[in-house]
């Protein structure tokens, strides 16, 4: 796996050229539409994604994915953005002559996109669908390429493994799968974030959410006891090296593809200080978003042409 990282504005700019060329114009189209549209007021994600997509963290992810997709796909190929949210990423690919589709498990977002008719904004057509990634309804071998960008961390183990198997099922032999996940450096592991989060919730009097979080932690431990996974991980918990090595990489059956971009594969060498340096490339972002020691990890896989026995 790759760690998508930059510690200087100039390095970030060099590694995110594809974001600026392809993704930024789409975000600007959405911004221009917002005052006149308007965007659905009951779906705050439209405005949130205008900010989130431009985080240094996300720029690296989109550039990584674009570099691989533009090198792999041919005009007319079928592409799926799995867990699309309301980002315009699939429209970037549609604008390049690919048959782009996008799905998300949040039906509310898909219904909002259908009402909005994004083709009016971006000038390209994308087929949207509500899909549970652990039980996808697309047929086998439907797509030449699939991206799944910062989605798996929202799915608890072992359902994250099930989602990967489903994505591989609907990918054609020889097709490309691009995964990026939120990753916590080794030194930041443990219950520290949960304790800090629980303290914040307690100060707000939200004890119910503390209880829910604790239950998710206990359920994750139970999955290990039952032998479903080797490492406990609840929904919205970032991946650690052990999660990836012991529970995720074994499911990724196929050929690892080398990225053309210069990113490190030594995930163990990164620390919370690296995370802060990346987030601080946008002044104040680290403080504003809870001082989270999170970095993006990514993987490229070409599905085996010959079925691999389970």
C-alpha positions in Angstrom: 0.0 0.0 0.0 1.0 3.6 -0.5 1.0 6.5 2.0 -0.2 9.6 0.2 1.9 12.3 1.8 3.4 15.7 1.3 5.1 17.9 3.8 5.6 21.1 1.8 3.2 23.2 -0.3 5.5 22.9 -3.3 5.5 19.1 -3.0 1.8 19.0 -2.6 1.3 21.1 -5.7 3.5 18.8 -7.7 1.7 15.7 -6.6 -1.8 17.1 -7.0 -1.6 18.5 -10.5 -4.3 16.2 -11.8 -6.7 17.4 -9.1 -6.2 21.0 -10.2 -6.6 20.0 -13.9 -9.6 17.8 -13.6 -11.4 18.0 -10.2 -11.0 21.7 -9.3 -13.0 22.9 -12.4 -15.9 20.7 -11.4 -15.9 22.1 -7.9 -15.9 25.6 -9.3 -18.9 24.7 -11.5 -20.7 23.5 -8.3 -19.8 26.7 -6.5 -21.1 28.8 -9.4 -24.3 26.9 -9.5 -25.0 27.0 -5.7 -26.3 30.6 -5.5 -28.6 30.2 -8.5 -29.6 26.5 -8.2 -29.9 26.4 -5.3 -28.4 23.3 -3.8 -30.9 21.2 -1.8 -31.0 22.9 1.7 -31.7 19.6 3.4 -28.5 18.1 2.1 -25.6 20.0 3.8 -23.1 17.6 2.2 -23.1 19.6 -1.0 -21.5 22.6 0.7 -19.4 20.4 3.0 -17.8 18.6 0.0 -16.8 21.9 -1.6 -14.5 22.2 1.4 -13.6 18.6 2.1 -12.6 17.8 -1.5 -10.0 20.6 -1.4 -8.2 19.4 1.8 -4.6 18.5 1.0 -5.5 15.0 2.2 -8.3 14.6 -0.4 -6.4 16.3 -3.2 -3.7 13.6 -2.9 -6.4 10.8 -3.0 -8.1 12.2 -6.1 -4.8 12.8 -7.9 -3.7 9.2 -7.1 -6.9 7.8 -8.4 -7.0 10.0 -11.5 -3.4 9.0 -12.5 -4.3 5.3 -12.3 -7.7 5.6 -14.0 -6.5 7.9 -16.9 -3.7 5.5 -17.6 -5.9 2.4 -17.5 -9.3 3.3 -19.0 -10.1 3.5 -22.7 -13.0 5.6 -24.2 -16.3 3.8 -23.7 -15.0 1.8 -20.7 -17.4 1.4 -17.8 -16.3 3.0 -14.5 -17.8 3.0 -11.0 -17.2 5.4 -8.2 -18.3 3.3 -5.2 -19.3 5.4 -2.2 -19.5 8.6 -4.2 -21.2 10.9 -1.7 -22.1 14.0 -3.6 -18.7 14.6 -5.1 -18.3 15.3 -8.8 -15.5 12.7 -9.2 -17.5 10.4 -11.5 -18.3 13.4 -13.7 -14.6 14.0 -14.2 -14.4 10.5 -15.7 -17.6 11.0 -17.7 -16.1 14.1 -19.2 -13.1 12.1 -20.5 -15.3 9.8 -22.6 -15.8 6.9 -20.1 -19.2 5.4 -19.2 -19.3 6.6 -15.6 -21.6 5.4 -12.8 -21.6 6.2 -9.1 -23.3 4.7 -6.1 -23.6 5.3 -2.4 -25.2 3.5 0.6 -26.9 6.7 1.7 -30.1 6.7 -0.3 -30.8 10.3 0.8 -27.8 11.5 -1.1 -28.7 9.6 -4.3 -32.2 10.9 -4.2 -30.9 14.4 -3.8 -28.6 14.0 -6.8 -31.5 12.7 -8.9 -33.5 15.8 -8.0 -30.6 18.1 -8.6 -29.8 16.6 -12.1 -26.0 17.2 -11.9 -25.7 17.1 -15.7 -27.0 20.6 -15.7 -23.9 21.6 -13.6 -21.1 19.5 -15.0 -22.2 19.0 -18.6 -21.8 15.2 -18.4 -24.0 12.3 -17.5 -23.5 9.8 -14.6 -25.8 7.0 -13.7 -26.4 7.1 -9.9 -27.7 4.2 -7.8 -28.2 3.6 -4.1 -26.1 0.5 -3.2 -25.1 -1.2 0.0 -21.4 -2.0 -0.8 -21.7 -5.2 1.2 -24.5 -6.4 -1.1 -24.1 -4.8 -4.5 -26.8 -5.5 -7.1 -24.6 -4.9 -10.2 -23.9 -8.1 -12.2 -20.6 -9.9 -12.1 -17.7 -8.4 -14.1 -19.6 -5.2 -15.0 -16.8 -2.6 -14.8 -13.4 -2.0 -16.2 -12.4 0.1 -13.2 -13.7 0.9 -9.8 -12.6 3.6 -7.3 -13.6 3.5 -3.6 -12.2 6.7 -2.0 -12.2 7.1 1.8 -15.2 4.8 2.2 -14.1 1.5 3.8 -13.2 3.2 7.1 -17.0 3.9 7.5 -17.8 0.1 7.3 -17.0 -2.0 10.4 -15.0 -5.2 10.2 -15.7 -7.8 9.0 -18.2 -6.1 6.6 -15.3 -4.1 5.1 -14.0 -7.4 3.8 -17.4 -8.3 2.4 -17.5 -4.9 0.6 -14.1 -5.6 -1.0 -15.2 -9.0 -2.2 -18.3 -7.4 -3.7 -16.2 -4.8 -5.5 -14.0 -7.4 -6.9 -17.0 -9.5 -8.0 -18.4 -6.7 -10.2 -14.9 -5.8 -11.6 -14.0 -7.4 -14.9 -10.9 -9.7 -15.0 -8.0 -7.5 -15.7 -9.9 -4.5 -14.3 -8.5 -1.9 -11.9 -9.6 -1.4 -8.3 -8.4 1.8 -6.5 -8.9 1.9 -2.8 -8.0 4.7 -0.4 -8.6 4.6 3.3 -8.2 6.9 6.3 -5.1 5.6 8.2 -3.9 6.2 11.7 -0.1 6.2 12.2 1.2 3.5 14.6 2.0 5.9 17.5 -1.6 7.2 17.6 -3.2 3.8 18.0 -5.4 2.7 20.9 -8.3 4.2 22.8 -6.9 7.7 22.9 -9.1 9.2 20.3 -12.2 7.5 21.8 -11.3 8.9 25.2 -10.9 12.5 23.8 -14.1 12.1 21.9 -16.0 10.8 24.9 -14.7 13.8 26.9 -16.0 16.2 24.3 -19.4 14.4 24.2 -19.6 14.4 28.0 -19.1 18.1 28.2 -22.0 18.5 25.8 -24.1 16.1 27.8 -24.3 13.6 25.0 -24.0 10.5 27.1 -26.1 8.4 24.7 -23.5 8.7 21.9 -20.7 7.7 24.3 -22.7 4.6 25.1 -23.2 3.9 21.4 -19.5 4.3 20.7 -18.6 1.9 23.6 -21.0 -0.7 22.2 -19.4 -0.4 18.7 -16.0 -1.0 20.4 -17.3 -4.1 22.2 -19.0 -5.4 19.1 -15.6 -5.1 17.2 -13.9 -7.1 19.9 -16.6 -9.7 19.6 -15.8 -10.1 15.9 -12.3 -11.1 16.9 -13.5 -13.6 19.5 -15.7 -15.2 16.9 -12.8 -15.5 14.5 -14.4 -13.2 11.8 -11.4 -10.9 11.8 -7.9 -10.8 13.4 -8.0 -7.1 14.4 -11.0 -5.3 15.9 -12.3 -2.2 14.0 -15.6 -0.5 14.4 -17.3 1.8 11.9 -15.7 5.2 11.4 -12.5 3.9 13.0 -9.4 4.6 10.9 -7.3 1.7 9.7 -4.0 0.8 11.3 -1.1 -1.2 9.9 -2.4 -4.4 11.5 -5.9 -4.0 10.1 -4.5 -3.6 6.6 -1.9 -6.4 6.8 -4.0 -9.0 8.6 -7.5 -8.4 7.4 -7.6 -6.3 4.2 -4.6 -7.2 2.1 -5.4 -11.0 2.2 -8.8 -10.2 0.7 -7.3 -8.2 -2.2 -6.8 -11.0 -4.6 -5.1 -9.9 -7.7 -1.9 -8.2 -8.9 -0.7 -5.1 -7.1 -0.2 -2.3 -9.6 2.7 0.2 -9.2 1.6 3.8 -9.0 3.4 6.2 -11.4 3.4 8.8 -8.6 6.2 8.9 -6.0 4.7 7.8 -2.7 6.2 5.7 0.1 5.1 2.1 0.8 6.6 2.1 4.3 3.5 2.8 6.3 5.2 2.0 9.6 7.6 5.0 9.2 4.8 7.6 9.5 3.9 9.2 12.8 1.2 11.6 14.1 3.7 14.4 13.4 3.6 13.5 9.7 -0.2 13.8 9.8 -0.1 17.2 11.4 2.4 18.5 8.8 0.1 17.3 6.0 -3.0 18.8 7.5 -1.2 22.1 8.4 -0.4 22.7 4.7 -3.8 24.4 4.9 -3.4 26.8 7.8 -5.7 26.0 10.7 -7.1 22.8 9.2 -5.6 20.5 11.8 -7.0 22.5 14.7 -10.4 23.0 13.1 -11.0 19.3 12.6 -10.1 17.9 16.0 -6.4 17.4 15.7 -6.8 14.1 14.1 -3.7 12.1 13.4 -5.0 10.7 10.1 -3.2 10.1 6.7 -4.5 8.6 3.4 -3.3 5.2 2.5 -4.0 3.7 -1.0 -3.8 0.5 -3.0 -4.0 -0.3 -6.7 -5.0 -3.8 -7.8 -5.6 -5.5 -11.1 -8.1 -8.3 -10.8 -6.8 -11.7 -11.8 -7.8 -12.9 -15.2 -8.1 -16.4 -13.8 -10.5 -16.9 -10.8 -8.7 -17.5 -7.6 -10.1 -20.1 -5.2 -11.5 -18.7 -2.0 
